[in-house]
Amino acid sequence: MPRTENDTWDLATSVGATATMVAAARAIATNAENPVITDQFAEPLVRAVGVDFFTRWVTGDLAAADVDDDESSWKLEHMPAAMAARTRFFDSFFHDAIQAGVRQAVILASGLDARAYRLSWPTDMTVFEIDQPEVIAFKTATLEGLGAEPTAQLRTVAIDLRQDWPAALVEAGLDTTKPTAWIAEGLLGYLPPEAQDQLMDSITALSADGSHLGVEAIPDRPERDTEQAREMMRRATAKWREHGFELDWESLGFEGERKDVAEYLQRLGWQSTGVQMTQLLAEHGLEPVPQSHDSVTMADTIYYTSVLHK
């Protein structure tokens, strides 16, 4: 079903299911022979969501090779390595921001992100998590049930990003006079193009000089490639239905021409450096994700680290 501006979801449906899939990939990456990340909460969170398809994938009862389309350039098999590289990037981003003296962090659309529980934060660090109320409530209750405790001062902000989240964040205690470390991980593609710009504008308005921003950005796809990308995702997920999981992956994002993230941020006062997924994979000795000459793939994703100078 195509996305609408006021649609809702939980962690087993629509956009929410992508958070569960990413957590499943992190769990598999954590259990690898030579892991580059450690997320001990990923597997129990996936189990708690209860999507059989992802639970079986995590436990090894479902092999990605059995559900992947051989001719598609997007494969479930590539996800653990890709998410390991992505997770390592954002973990390192926070480490670097802390080294620069930043003591408050904001995780936008936090989903099943457990960084507030698994990273070693300074004792005076405050971490804000923003997501839909149902998502925040589920994760908080599940982690409490596991006996997990935050390793930072955690403040959850239960609000949809389509609402007035800046006001809610300030009300929760964000100090706009001090630098903040922000991440938008796996988020921009699920926003309409104009909402992407508005998000960057809001982040900038709330940020003091010296703030850091970590963003995952997918290069803009030529219009001629749009239908090809839809067909690729339809084929990539076709066998999922045979295993009891229905998700119209190709309809989860919003189409339309997007502004270049680094260029847009530069106009707002941010200086950015970017690294491509292929480089991150190589740096950590992970299996490469194939690139396609015909369309944008997971391997083309760019990760930006930006610093604000006001």
Buried (B, 14 or more C-beta within 10 A) or exposed (E): EEBEEEEEBBBBBBBBBBBBBBBBBBBBBBBEEEBBBBBEBBBBBBBBBEBEBBBBBBBEEBEBEEBBBEEBBBBBBBBBBBBBBBBBBBBEBBBBBBEEEBBBBBBBBBBBBBBBBBBEBEEEBBBBBBBBEBBBEBBBEBBEEBEBEBBBBBBBBBBBBBEEBBEBBBEBEBEBEBBBBBBBBBBBBBBBBEBBBBBBEBBBEBBBEBBBBBBBBBEBBEEEBBEBBBEBBBBBBEBBEEEEBEBBBBBBBBBEEBBEBBEBBEEBBBEBEBBBBBBBBEEBEBEEBEBBEEBBBBBBBBBBBBBBEE
